Amino acid sequence: MISILAQERLLGAALGTVLTSVVVFEQRKSICKSISENQARFSPHSQTTVYVPKEESGIEFAHLWNKAVDQAFGPLIKSLGSRGW
């Protein structure tokens, strides 16, 4: 059985990773929005595209996230599974 301290550290790392990912995603969204607003202000005759995240992009992000986690932790899970954890 894994110790309580190790479980707390793993939980803290996982929660920190999720929080960081959400913050980065929101920052990227606000940066794209401010860039498009500035382009519209300085050149009103040009066409501007506004980045609007859709529900599909959230699903794609979740799929890519799961794939990355599987690739990153796959060997660890295999080794723990072979030890009977």
Helices and strands as residue ranges (DSSP letters): H 4-42, H 55-82
